[in-house]
Amino acid sequence: MKKNILIVGNKKTVKYFSKNKRKHFKKANIIFIEDTSPKEIHDNIINADALIDCPRRFFDNNLLSKAKKLKWVHIGGAGIETFLFPEFVNSNIILTNGKQLQGPSVADHAIALLLTISRNIHLHVKKENIKKMKRPIELRGKTCGVLGLGGIGFLVSERLKSFGMNIIGFSEDLIPLSFSVDKFLTSNKLYDYLPILDVVICCAPLTKKTEKLFNDKYFKKMKKDSIFINVSRGKIVDTNSLIKKSIYTKLRGIGLDVTDPEPLTNKHKLKKIKNIILSNHTAGPSDHNRERSNKLMIENLERFINNDSLLNIVDKVKGY
């Protein structure tokens, strides 16, 4: 019996998959629905075996309760925390996502934020008085702690190693013995190491354990004149802690691609602090990230149709 595949997306996504349907896709009934048609999604989910790229605003328990045959859900992005409501987590439905695919662009972005701060680029752009600036710093010989050694964290470590930095990686899971990570520790050891870290880069997923992990306690423990970068999820940082003068003045600079709340209001205090750089959740996009995402979806579609194991399976309980 043919499997029913429901693909939801904007016009470009629908057009891409319509053009790239391969011969053996004839083994399945593939239905394309634009992401502006919630009624069509609900009407077709009843017989769907797989749901691809459904927007979060439509993916809820009401939709899930109608999905009597659903075996697989794929989310194109890496962040899936908002999809993990209890009924879905406790189901036997497999979840895959786009983790690792945005690694190169997000890692590049993390390094860009770090170099902007270490070389005072943001102050030059703002035309600050050069005589009042702190001297730029070299990364060579400095120690960086990378929280989260997944598809982004590993690439951040790899790039920073080429600058001559010492890398300490913190992760929930054991990692490959890579040359780019000088020392590996479980994430619960991060707090103890903060006083020796010149740079801290957050690449961790948002989970119950990491929500508001960087708070008063952590920022106060950090080394004076160190640098903090977050390119993962805004809610990992307690914004109320970060906007305290005693904290942000202690640090040389703070680079945030993600914030809580997001987007920020025009008058939010984060926008007014001189040593905080905001890039408004732009780390992911690149000239190749959509191509990688589409290729993964095609590959997993082929695997699902042929009853093969899927790539990028998410542990719904762990949240990544």
Summary of the structure (lengths in Angstrom):
residues: 320
radius of gyration: 21.7
end to end distance: 32.4
largest distance: 74.0
contacts: 1005
relative contact order: 0.14
helix: 37%
strand: 18%
